[in-house]
């Protein structure tokens, strides 16, 4: 199957944590997994993680990643430079 038969992601809201995607720019294609760290709303009496919130595409076998402050900024940054994102 070519990328043309796969679903093109057209908004950041379509990205799903843990799902695999193909990033395509001209003749280059890399397969990645989307990962997102989102902070829960702090609640009295509950421990809240202090991890930095971010969204990222992690390369296969954990090699290389593309990171953004959040899913929207990551998506916008990639589409701005002509990268298309397809579901796998």
ZIURCOR-V386362 format. One record per residue. RES is the residue in one letter. PSI is psi in radians with two decimals (999 if undefined). BURIAL is b if it has 9 or more other C-alpha atoms within 8 Angstrom, else e. D_LAST is the distance of its C-alpha to the last C-alpha in Angstrom with 1 decimal. Layout:
RES_PSI_BURIAL_D_LAST ; RES_PSI_BURIAL_D_LAST
//
This chain:
X_2.38_e_10.1 ; X_2.93_e_10.4 ; X_-0.44_e_8.7 ; X_-0.37_e_11.4 ; X_-0.07_e_10.1 ; X_2.79_b_6.9 ; X_2.17_e_8.1 ; X_2.27_e_9.9 ; X_2.14_b_10.8 ; X_-0.05_e_14.6 ; X_2.71_e_16.0 ; X_-0.49_b_16.0 ; X_-0.31_e_16.5 ; X_-0.20_e_13.0 ; X_2.37_b_11.7 ; X_2.23_e_11.8 ; X_2.26_e_13.4 ; X_-0.13_e_11.8 ; X_2.63_b_8.2 ; X_2.50_b_5.7 ; X_2.87_b_5.1 ; X_2.24_b_6.5 ; X_2.18_b_10.1 ; X_2.21_b_12.0 ; X_1.97_b_15.8 ; X_-2.10_e_17.8 ; X_0.04_e_17.3 ; X_2.33_e_15.6 ; X_2.28_e_11.9 ; X_2.49_e_11.1 ; X_2.28_b_8.3 ; X_2.90_b_9.4 ; X_2.32_b_9.8 ; X_2.36_b_11.4 ; X_2.42_b_14.9 ; X_2.33_b_17.8 ; X_2.05_b_21.5 ; X_2.34_e_23.5 ; X_2.29_e_27.2 ; X_2.75_e_28.7 ; X_2.26_e_31.9 ; X_2.42_e_34.8 ; X_2.45_e_37.1 ; X_2.34_e_40.6 ; X_0.00_e_41.0 ; X_2.46_e_37.3 ; X_2.37_e_35.9 ; X_2.32_e_33.2 ; X_2.62_e_31.0 ; X_0.32_e_31.8 ; X_2.60_e_28.4 ; X_2.23_e_27.6 ; X_2.36_b_25.1 ; X_2.90_b_22.1 ; X_2.51_b_18.4 ; X_2.69_b_16.5 ; X_2.12_b_13.5 ; X_2.27_b_14.2 ; X_2.79_b_13.6 ; X_2.52_e_12.8 ; X_0.35_e_16.0 ; X_0.19_e_17.2 ; X_2.09_e_18.3 ; X_2.61_e_18.6 ; X_2.76_b_17.5 ; X_2.12_e_17.7 ; X_2.49_b_19.8 ; X_2.84_b_21.1 ; X_-0.59_b_23.8 ; X_3.02_b_21.6 ; X_-0.66_b_18.2 ; X_-0.78_e_20.1 ; X_-0.65_b_21.7 ; X_-0.85_b_18.6 ; X_-0.84_b_16.8 ; X_-0.75_e_20.1 ; X_-0.72_e_20.7 ; X_-0.78_b_17.6 ; X_-0.52_b_17.9 ; X_-0.57_e_21.6 ; X_0.25_e_21.2 ; X_0.29_e_18.9 ; X_2.29_b_15.4 ; X_2.51_b_12.7 ; X_2.19_b_9.6 ; X_2.52_b_6.4 ; X_2.58_b_3.8 ; X_999_e_0.0
//
